[in-house]
Amino acid sequence: MSIPMDPLLELLQANSSRTPAELAHALGTTADDVSTRIAAAEAAGAILGYQAVVDHSKEAERGVTALIEVKISPEQGGGFDRLARRISQYSQVRDCKLMSGDYDLAVLVEGKDLYDVARFVSEKLSTLRGVLSTGTLFELKVYKQAGFIVDHGEQEQRLPVTP
């Protein structure tokens, strides 16, 4: 079950390259109305930006992605926010989210290779005051990304059934 969202934002999230006229047609409104609503959503911070969803397995230089589970000590009067914002400032960090469970933060990191990610964790992330522990999970294969199924060109094969 998905969370109800503004239909315009849903359309933009699915394909942000559609023109205001195309969006207006889909929503049964005018292009001017769509442009006004987009500008308002951008000004309010509801739309953070626009980007292409890239299948990195089809790129010549792929790099490495890792999910770093981070256990931190909340600060007096600030909780987790200040340290999470500080971690978010690193260029290697793609996403940083406060989570429930055994770890406090889920930090998605990108690097040029395994050693690049390992250096980031050992030299930058784990040395921050307030970081108690980290756990690193390296991405091996992507099946779905940002709502898009990733096509690996593989044919689904059924296993033979024998009596």
C-alpha positions as CSV (number, residue, x, y, z in Angstrom):
1,M,0.0,0.0,0.0
2,S,1.4,3.4,-0.9
3,I,0.9,6.7,0.8
4,P,-1.6,9.0,-0.9
5,M,0.2,11.8,-2.7
6,D,-0.7,14.8,-4.8
7,P,-1.4,13.3,-8.3
8,L,0.9,15.9,-9.9
9,L,3.8,14.9,-7.6
10,E,3.1,11.2,-8.4
11,L,3.3,12.0,-12.1
12,L,6.5,14.0,-11.7
13,Q,8.0,11.3,-9.5
14,A,7.3,8.7,-12.2
15,N,8.7,10.8,-15.0
16,S,10.0,14.3,-14.3
17,S,10.8,15.0,-17.9
18,R,7.1,15.4,-18.9
19,T,6.2,18.9,-20.0
20,P,3.6,21.0,-18.2
21,A,1.2,20.5,-21.2
22,E,1.6,16.7,-20.9
23,L,1.0,16.8,-17.2
24,A,-2.0,19.1,-17.6
25,H,-3.5,16.7,-20.1
26,A,-3.1,13.8,-17.7
27,L,-4.6,15.8,-14.8
28,G,-7.4,17.4,-16.8
29,T,-6.2,21.0,-16.1
30,T,-4.1,23.7,-17.8
31,A,-0.4,23.9,-18.4
32,D,-0.4,27.3,-16.5
33,D,-2.0,25.6,-13.5
34,V,0.6,22.8,-13.6
35,S,3.5,25.3,-13.8
36,T,2.1,27.3,-10.9
37,R,1.6,24.2,-8.8
38,I,5.1,22.9,-9.6
39,A,6.6,26.3,-8.7
40,A,4.7,26.3,-5.4
41,A,5.9,22.8,-4.6
42,E,9.5,23.7,-5.3
43,A,9.2,26.9,-3.2
44,A,7.7,24.9,-0.3
45,G,10.5,22.3,-0.5
46,A,8.1,19.4,-1.4
47,I,10.1,18.9,-4.6
48,L,13.8,18.7,-3.7
49,G,15.2,18.3,-7.2
50,Y,15.0,16.3,-10.4
51,Q,17.2,13.5,-11.6
52,A,17.4,10.6,-14.0
53,V,17.2,7.1,-12.5
54,V,20.3,5.4,-13.9
55,D,21.0,1.7,-14.2
56,H,24.6,1.7,-13.1
57,S,25.2,-1.8,-14.3
58,K,25.1,-0.5,-17.9
59,E,27.7,2.2,-17.3
60,A,31.4,1.6,-18.2
61,E,32.5,2.8,-14.8
62,R,30.1,1.5,-12.2
63,G,31.5,2.2,-8.7
64,V,30.3,0.7,-5.5
65,T,27.2,1.4,-3.4
66,A,26.9,0.4,0.3
67,L,24.3,0.8,3.0
68,I,26.0,1.7,6.2
69,E,24.1,1.1,9.4
70,V,25.2,3.6,12.0
71,K,24.6,3.5,15.7
72,I,25.0,7.0,17.2
73,S,24.6,8.6,20.6
74,P,21.9,11.2,20.7
75,E,22.9,14.7,21.9
76,Q,21.4,16.6,24.8
77,G,18.9,19.0,23.3
78,G,19.5,18.0,19.7
79,G,18.8,14.3,19.5
80,F,20.1,12.7,16.3
81,D,19.6,15.7,14.0
82,R,23.0,17.5,14.3
83,L,25.1,14.4,13.7
84,A,22.8,13.1,10.9
85,R,23.1,16.5,9.2
86,R,26.9,16.4,9.5
87,I,27.1,12.9,8.1
88,S,24.8,14.1,5.2
89,Q,27.3,16.7,4.2
90,Y,29.9,14.2,3.0
91,S,30.0,14.0,-0.8
92,Q,30.0,10.1,-0.7
93,V,26.6,10.1,1.1
94,R,23.7,9.7,-1.2
95,D,21.0,9.2,1.4
96,C,20.9,9.5,5.2
97,K,17.8,8.4,7.1
98,L,16.8,8.0,10.8
99,M,15.5,4.5,11.3
100,S,13.9,2.3,13.9
101,G,15.6,-1.0,14.9
102,D,19.1,-1.9,16.0
103,Y,20.8,1.0,14.2
104,D,19.8,4.7,14.3
105,L,20.9,5.8,10.8
106,A,20.8,4.2,7.4
107,V,23.5,5.9,5.2
108,L,23.7,5.1,1.5
109,V,27.2,5.7,0.3
110,E,28.8,5.6,-3.2
111,G,32.5,5.2,-3.9
112,K,34.7,4.3,-6.8
113,D,35.6,0.9,-5.3
114,L,35.3,-1.2,-2.1
115,Y,38.4,0.4,-0.7
116,D,37.0,3.9,-1.3
117,V,33.9,3.0,0.8
118,A,36.0,1.3,3.4
119,R,38.2,4.4,3.7
120,F,35.2,6.6,4.1
121,V,33.8,4.5,6.9
122,S,37.1,4.1,8.7
123,E,38.6,7.5,8.3
124,K,35.6,9.8,8.2
125,L,32.3,8.2,9.5
126,S,33.6,6.1,12.4
127,T,35.8,8.9,13.7
128,L,33.0,11.3,14.3
129,R,32.2,12.0,17.9
130,G,28.9,10.4,18.7
131,V,29.3,7.5,16.2
132,L,29.2,4.3,18.3
133,S,29.4,1.6,15.7
134,T,28.8,0.9,12.0
135,G,27.8,-2.1,9.8
136,T,28.5,-2.1,6.1
137,L,26.4,-3.9,3.5
138,F,27.6,-3.8,-0.1
139,E,25.1,-3.7,-2.9
140,L,25.6,-6.8,-5.1
141,K,22.7,-6.5,-7.7
142,V,19.8,-4.1,-8.1
143,Y,16.4,-5.5,-9.1
144,K,14.3,-2.3,-8.5
145,Q,15.5,1.2,-8.1
146,A,13.4,4.4,-7.4
147,G,10.3,2.5,-8.4
148,F,11.7,1.2,-11.7
149,I,12.3,-2.5,-12.4
150,V,15.9,-2.9,-13.6
151,D,16.1,-5.1,-16.7
152,H,19.2,-7.3,-16.6
153,G,18.3,-8.8,-20.0
154,E,17.7,-12.2,-18.4
155,Q,14.8,-14.4,-19.4
156,E,12.8,-15.8,-16.5
157,Q,13.2,-19.5,-16.6
158,R,10.8,-21.9,-14.8
159,L,12.3,-24.7,-12.9
160,P,11.3,-28.2,-14.2
161,V,8.7,-29.9,-12.1
162,T,9.3,-33.7,-11.6
163,P,7.1,-36.2,-9.9
